[in-house]
Amino acid sequence: MPNVGRMKAYCKGDLGWNDEFANNENDDLEMKKVLLIRHGVSQHNAEGDCLSGIMDTSITDLGRAQAAALERILSQYSIDMVYSSPLKRAMETARLAVPTFTDSIQVAGCLLEFDYGDYDGIPANVLDKSDPIVRQWNQSPGTLCFPNGGCISDHADFVFDGLLDLVKHSSGKVLACFSHKTTIRLIIAKALGLPLDYFRRIPCANGSISVGIYQEREIMVDSLNLTIEKACQ
């Protein structure tokens, strides 16, 4: 298990991230492209679409095939920086999708998946719909806090603000960011100004790419849920 607290502290700048770039006052004026990429199909996805959360699980053969397909799509972009969640399924996808960056992928805690607490690892198809937590997850998740886990609104603020800081201080112009379903959906919802109760309506397939344009500490959503099938149409 990665040191989640350390990853979050690093992304927020508590471990010196922001100090390194303290003099880059004009970074917000520069336009940058942000590629939000969901990992390929994982073992948990294949085993009933578990709420993996911060549990570590590898990608499957299908996930590796999706990562290979991602390599073909991502080759169309002039990627110059690659970031990934510290979790294995995201890192494995990143290494296969951008093999030229295998040794230079930077771990970013703000790309970490949401912590489902006591519900981590439970297959979605066996969740009890009468459970109050499950009911709120399905109906109004924006204010939901999972027992011994995270709160959706807190995670949304953390990952969105963290991503803005990461992009601002990055020396790259086109950034590939490998992350997870709930985290990507929350980033997009915040970028669009959507109420968080609606974030689960945002499509985010395994191996998909969503594109944002960053400037002046804002992200404009350019495209959503691009998959190899859509790219080839």
Backbone hydrogen bonds, N-H to C=O, Kabsch-Sander energy under -0.5 kcal/mol:
donor,donor_aa,acceptor,acceptor_aa,energy
4,V,2,P,-1.5
7,M,3,N,-2.2
8,K,4,V,-2.6
9,A,5,G,-2.3
10,Y,6,R,-2.6
11,C,7,M,-2.3
12,K,8,K,-2.0
13,G,9,A,-0.8
13,G,10,Y,-0.7
14,D,9,A,-2.3
15,L,9,A,-0.7
16,G,13,G,-1.5
20,E,16,G,-1.4
21,F,17,W,-0.5
21,F,18,N,-1.0
22,A,19,D,-1.3
24,N,21,F,-2.2
25,E,23,N,-1.9
27,D,24,N,-1.2
29,L,26,N,-1.4
30,E,27,D,-1.4
32,K,214,Y,-2.3
33,K,173,K,-2.8
34,V,212,G,-3.2
35,L,33,K,-0.5
35,L,175,L,-3.3
36,L,34,V,-0.7
36,L,210,S,-3.3
37,I,35,L,-0.7
37,I,177,C,-3.1
38,R,36,L,-0.5
38,R,208,S,-2.0
39,H,179,S,-1.6
43,Q,58,S,-2.6
46,A,42,S,-2.1
47,E,43,Q,-1.1
48,G,45,N,-0.5
49,D,44,H,-0.5
49,D,45,N,-1.3
50,C,44,H,-1.9
51,L,122,I,-2.0
52,S,50,C,-1.6
55,M,52,S,-2.3
60,T,41,V,-2.6
64,R,60,T,-2.3
65,A,61,D,-2.0
66,Q,62,L,-2.3
67,A,63,G,-2.0
68,A,64,R,-2.1
69,A,65,A,-2.0
70,L,66,Q,-2.4
71,E,67,A,-1.7
72,R,68,A,-1.0
73,I,69,A,-1.5
74,L,70,L,-3.5
75,S,71,E,-1.3
76,Q,73,I,-1.8
77,Y,74,L,-1.8
79,I,77,Y,-1.5
80,D,174,V,-2.2
81,M,174,V,-1.3
83,Y,176,A,-3.1
84,S,106,Q,-2.2
85,S,178,F,-2.1
90,A,87,L,-0.8
91,M,87,L,-2.2
92,E,88,K,-3.0
93,T,89,R,-1.3
94,A,90,A,-2.5
95,R,91,M,-2.5
96,L,92,E,-1.6
97,A,93,T,-2.6
98,V,94,A,-2.4
101,F,98,V,-2.4
102,T,99,P,-1.4
104,S,101,F,-2.4
105,I,101,F,-0.6
106,Q,82,V,-2.7
108,A,84,S,-2.8
109,G,7,M,-0.6
111,L,108,A,-1.8
112,L,109,G,-1.7
116,Y,114,F,-0.8
118,D,147,P,-2.5
119,Y,116,Y,-2.3
120,D,117,G,-1.8
121,G,51,L,-3.0
122,I,119,Y,-1.8
124,A,48,G,-0.9
124,A,49,D,-1.2
125,N,48,G,-1.1
126,V,123,P,-1.8
127,L,124,A,-0.9
129,K,127,L,-0.7
131,D,128,D,-1.8
135,R,131,D,-2.9
136,Q,132,P,-2.3
137,W,133,I,-2.5
138,N,134,V,-1.9
139,Q,135,R,-1.6
140,S,136,Q,-2.2
143,T,140,S,-0.8
144,L,141,P,-1.7
146,F,150,G,-2.7
149,G,146,F,-2.5
150,G,115,D,-3.0
152,I,144,L,-2.6
155,H,151,C,-2.6
156,A,152,I,-2.5
157,D,153,S,-2.0
158,F,154,D,-2.5
159,V,155,H,-2.9
160,F,156,A,-2.1
161,D,157,D,-2.4
162,G,158,F,-2.1
163,L,159,V,-2.1
164,L,160,F,-2.3
165,D,161,D,-2.1
166,L,162,G,-2.6
167,V,163,L,-2.9
168,K,164,L,-2.4
169,H,165,D,-2.2
170,S,166,L,-1.0
175,L,33,K,-3.0
176,A,81,M,-2.5
177,C,35,L,-3.3
177,C,175,L,-0.6
178,F,83,Y,-2.6
178,F,176,A,-0.5
179,S,37,I,-3.1
179,S,177,C,-0.5
184,I,180,H,-2.8
185,R,181,K,-2.6
186,L,182,T,-2.4
187,I,183,T,-2.2
188,I,184,I,-2.4
189,A,185,R,-2.6
190,K,186,L,-2.4
191,A,187,I,-2.4
192,L,188,I,-2.3
193,G,189,A,-1.0
194,L,189,A,-2.5
198,Y,195,P,-2.2
199,F,196,L,-1.5
201,R,198,Y,-1.9
202,I,199,F,-1.5
207,G,38,R,-0.6
207,G,39,H,-1.4
208,S,205,A,-1.7
209,I,226,L,-2.3
210,S,36,L,-2.5
211,V,223,S,-1.9
212,G,34,V,-2.8
213,I,220,M,-2.8
214,Y,32,K,-3.2
214,Y,212,G,-0.5
215,Q,218,E,-2.2
216,E,28,D,-4.2
218,E,215,Q,-0.9
220,M,213,I,-3.0
221,V,219,I,-0.6
222,D,211,V,-2.9
222,D,220,M,-0.5
223,S,211,V,-1.6
226,L,209,I,-3.5
231,A,227,T,-2.7
232,C,228,I,-1.4
233,Q,230,K,-1.1
